[in-house]
Amino acid sequence: MLRADELRKHYPKAVQAVDGVSLSLNEGVCFGLLGPNGAGKTTTLEMLEGIIKPSSGQIYHRGKPINAEYRKHIGIQFQHTALPELLTVKESLQLFQKLYPSPLSLDELVEACALTEYLNRDNRKLSGGQRQRLLLAIALINNPDIVFLDEPTTGLDPQARHNFWSLIRNIKARGKTIILTTHYMDEAEQLCDEIAIMDKGRILVQDTPQNLLANHFDGVLIKLPKSSGLAELSEWSYPMAIGDDVIEFVTPDVEAALRQLAQHHISLDGLSIVAPNLENLFLKLTGYSLRA
């Protein structure tokens, strides 16, 4: 469906935003592009959307280099979008329908994005979740093959986020290919068939969430408060990840790890044992340092 070969993007002052990104997406999948701030994911997304041109490399849609025709086959829900004021939800949809030769019907859009209750509401008076549903409907108006969602649930409350996840699953069930960026690792685990984690302009890993976790973690994750004293040990059997407040390590043998902790007189107050998840993998690969 979509393929990118060795994408690079240079900016003035020797800034290398994207440095050799390659990926290939099958039809009907939800693909998550993850990374810390400054990793290059927004630039990569804008190249895949055809908004900016790569400094080098090529993007293919159904085997052909993307061109102006490609825009007819994609829909984009930007992270920040300004809507015309003084229009209702229905009027906003009708306005955008007029921009396309063969738009989806109003009924289809309303059903797909659960907008029936809000059709006559001023679009300025929508809640965060309602507004995101309207923006998703606008992204679907031209019945695209590929839907780009740029951090669509940022700022939403948990209920609105879960409702939006259901909409995304329904959109994928219609055969759409979805490319999603998000800072919520649980969102990526819930929605994505495949993910790529980026940092410093490169893709570090790409696979299904299940395969990535199986490949990078052998066992369970043990967490301890940083105040436990574990970080000060000169010898320890397991590689540690040290954050501001917590220390983590993975072990295939919980009992052996607990015996070692006891032997070193490490306090077990606040200890937790969990199965590793995408957030643990994300931090393992990109570190704990705060990014600008």
C-alpha positions in Angstrom: 0.0 0.0 0.0 2.7 2.5 1.0 6.5 2.2 0.9 9.2 4.6 1.9 12.9 4.0 0.8 15.8 5.7 2.6 14.0 9.0 3.4 16.2 11.8 4.5 15.4 15.4 5.3 18.0 18.1 5.8 17.4 21.6 7.1 19.8 24.6 7.2 22.6 24.6 9.8 23.3 20.9 9.3 20.1 19.8 11.0 19.4 16.1 9.9 15.7 15.7 10.9 15.3 12.3 9.2 18.2 10.0 8.4 17.4 7.1 6.2 13.9 6.0 7.2 12.5 3.0 5.3 9.2 1.3 5.9 6.5 -0.7 4.1 2.8 -0.9 5.0 0.2 -3.4 4.0 -3.4 -2.5 3.2 -5.8 -2.4 6.1 -3.3 -2.2 9.0 -2.9 0.4 11.8 0.7 1.5 11.9 2.1 3.5 14.8 5.0 5.8 14.5 6.4 6.5 17.9 9.3 8.5 19.3 10.3 11.2 21.8 10.1 14.9 21.0 12.6 15.7 18.2 12.9 12.1 17.0 11.9 13.1 13.5 8.4 11.5 13.4 6.5 14.6 12.5 8.9 15.3 9.6 8.6 11.7 8.5 4.8 11.9 8.7 4.7 15.1 6.7 6.9 13.5 4.0 4.5 10.5 3.9 1.6 12.8 3.6 3.2 14.6 0.7 3.3 17.9 2.5 7.1 18.3 2.4 9.5 16.7 -0.1 12.4 14.5 1.2 15.9 15.7 0.6 16.5 12.2 -0.8 14.7 8.9 -0.9 11.4 8.0 -2.5 7.8 7.2 -1.4 5.5 4.8 -3.3 1.8 4.4 -3.2 0.6 1.1 -4.7 4.0 0.8 -6.4 4.0 4.2 -8.0 6.0 7.3 -6.8 3.6 9.7 -5.1 2.4 12.8 -7.0 -0.5 15.2 -7.0 -2.9 12.3 -7.6 -1.8 10.7 -4.3 -3.6 13.4 -2.4 -6.9 12.1 -3.6 -6.2 8.8 -1.8 -5.3 10.1 1.7 -7.0 11.8 4.6 -5.2 13.7 7.3 -6.3 14.6 10.8 -3.7 17.2 11.9 -2.8 17.7 15.6 -3.9 21.3 15.4 -6.7 22.3 13.0 -8.6 25.6 12.7 -12.2 25.3 11.6 -14.4 28.1 10.0 -16.3 29.8 12.8 -20.1 30.4 13.0 -20.8 27.0 11.5 -22.6 24.0 12.9 -21.1 20.5 12.7 -23.4 19.7 9.8 -22.5 22.9 8.0 -18.8 22.2 8.5 -19.1 18.8 7.0 -21.1 20.1 4.1 -18.5 22.8 3.4 -15.7 20.3 3.2 -17.8 17.9 1.1 -17.9 20.6 -1.6 -14.1 20.5 -1.9 -14.2 17.0 -3.3 -15.8 15.6 -6.5 -17.1 12.4 -4.9 -17.3 12.8 -1.1 -18.8 10.3 1.3 -22.5 11.1 2.1 -23.3 13.0 5.2 -25.1 10.0 6.7 -22.0 7.8 6.3 -19.7 10.4 7.9 -22.1 11.0 10.8 -22.5 7.2 11.5 -18.8 6.5 11.2 -17.8 9.2 13.7 -20.8 9.1 16.0 -21.9 12.7 15.4 -25.7 12.4 15.3 -26.2 14.2 18.6 -24.1 17.2 17.6 -25.1 18.0 14.0 -26.7 21.3 14.9 -24.2 22.4 17.5 -21.8 25.3 16.8 -18.4 23.7 16.1 -16.8 26.2 18.6 -18.9 24.7 21.4 -17.8 21.1 21.0 -15.9 19.3 23.8 -12.4 18.0 23.0 -13.6 14.5 22.1 -16.5 15.8 20.0 -14.2 18.1 18.1 -11.8 15.3 17.4 -14.6 13.2 16.0 -15.6 16.0 13.7 -12.0 16.4 12.5 -11.9 12.6 11.9 -15.0 12.9 9.8 -13.4 15.7 7.8 -10.4 13.5 7.2 -12.7 10.7 5.8 -14.8 12.9 3.5 -12.9 12.0 0.4 -13.1 8.2 1.2 -9.3 7.8 1.4 -7.2 4.6 1.2 -4.9 5.9 3.9 -5.8 8.0 7.0 -3.1 9.9 8.9 -3.8 10.6 12.5 -1.4 12.9 14.2 -1.7 12.5 18.0 -5.5 12.5 17.8 -6.2 11.9 21.5 -3.8 14.4 23.0 -5.6 16.3 25.8 -8.7 14.1 25.9 -10.0 12.6 29.1 -9.8 8.8 29.5 -13.5 8.2 28.5 -13.1 10.3 25.3 -9.9 8.5 24.4 -11.5 5.1 24.7 -14.5 6.3 22.6 -12.1 7.6 20.0 -10.2 4.3 20.0 -13.5 2.5 19.1 -14.0 4.9 16.1 -10.5 4.1 14.9 -11.1 0.4 15.1 -14.3 0.8 13.1 -12.5 2.9 10.5 -9.9 0.1 10.1 -12.7 -2.5 9.9 -13.8 -0.6 6.7 -10.5 -1.5 5.1 -8.6 1.7 5.7 -4.9 1.9 6.3 -4.2 4.0 9.3 -0.9 5.7 10.2 -0.9 7.0 13.8 1.5 9.1 15.8 0.9 9.1 19.6 2.8 9.7 22.9 0.5 7.2 24.6 2.1 3.8 24.6 -1.2 2.1 25.8 -2.9 3.7 22.8 -0.3 2.2 20.4 -0.7 -1.2 22.1 -4.4 -1.1 21.8 -4.7 0.0 18.2 -1.6 -0.8 16.2 -0.9 -3.9 14.3 2.7 -2.8 13.8 4.8 0.0 15.3 8.1 1.7 14.6 10.0 3.5 17.3 12.2 6.4 16.1 14.9 8.4 17.7 17.5 10.9 16.2 16.0 10.6 12.8 16.2 6.8 12.5 13.9 3.9 13.1 15.3 1.9 15.9 12.9 -1.1 15.7 9.8 -2.0 13.7 7.5 -5.0 14.2 4.3 -6.0 15.9 4.0 -4.9 19.5 4.0 -8.6 20.6 7.1 -9.5 18.7 9.0 -6.4 19.9 8.2 -7.2 23.5 9.2 -10.8 23.1 12.5 -9.9 21.4 13.5 -7.2 23.9 12.4 -8.7 27.2 13.1 -12.1 28.6 11.0 -12.4 31.7 9.2 -9.9 34.0 10.0 -6.4 35.0 10.8 -5.6 38.5 10.5 -1.9 39.7 11.9 -0.4 42.8 12.0 3.2 44.2 15.3 4.9 43.5 15.6 5.4 47.2 15.9 1.6 47.7 19.7 1.9 47.2 19.9 -0.5 44.3 21.4 2.1 42.0 24.4 2.4 44.3 25.4 -1.2 44.1 28.7 -1.8 42.3 27.8 -5.3 41.2 24.4 -6.4 40.0 23.4 -9.3 37.8 20.8 -7.5 35.6 21.1 -4.3 33.5 19.3 -1.5 35.2 17.3 1.4 33.8 17.4 4.3 36.2 14.8 7.0 36.1 14.2 10.1 38.3 12.2 8.1 40.8 12.4 4.4 39.8 14.8 1.7 39.0 13.8 -1.1 36.6 15.4 -4.4 35.6 14.1 -7.5 33.7 14.7 -11.0 35.1 13.7 -14.4 33.9 13.9 -15.7 37.5 11.9 -13.7 40.0 12.9 -15.8 43.0 16.6 -15.5 42.2 16.3 -11.7 41.8 14.5 -11.4 45.1 17.2 -13.5 46.8 19.9 -11.2 45.5 18.0 -8.1 46.6 17.8 -9.6 50.1 21.5 -10.5 50.1 22.4 -6.9 49.3 20.0 -5.6 52.0 17.9 -3.7 49.4 14.6 -2.5 50.8 11.6 -4.2 49.1 9.2 -1.4 50.1 7.4 -0.2 46.9 8.6 -3.2 44.8 6.3 -4.2 41.9 6.5 -7.0 39.4 4.8 -6.5 36.1 4.9 -7.8 32.5 6.9 -5.4 30.3 4.9 -3.2 28.0 5.5 -0.8 25.2 6.3 2.1 27.6 9.1 0.0 29.1 10.4 -0.8 25.6 10.1 2.9 24.6 12.2 4.0 27.6 14.7 1.2 27.1 15.4 2.2 23.6 15.2 6.0 23.8 16.2 6.7 27.4 14.7 8.6 30.3 16.1 12.0 29.5 13.6 14.8 29.0 13.5 16.0 25.4 12.7 19.6 24.4 
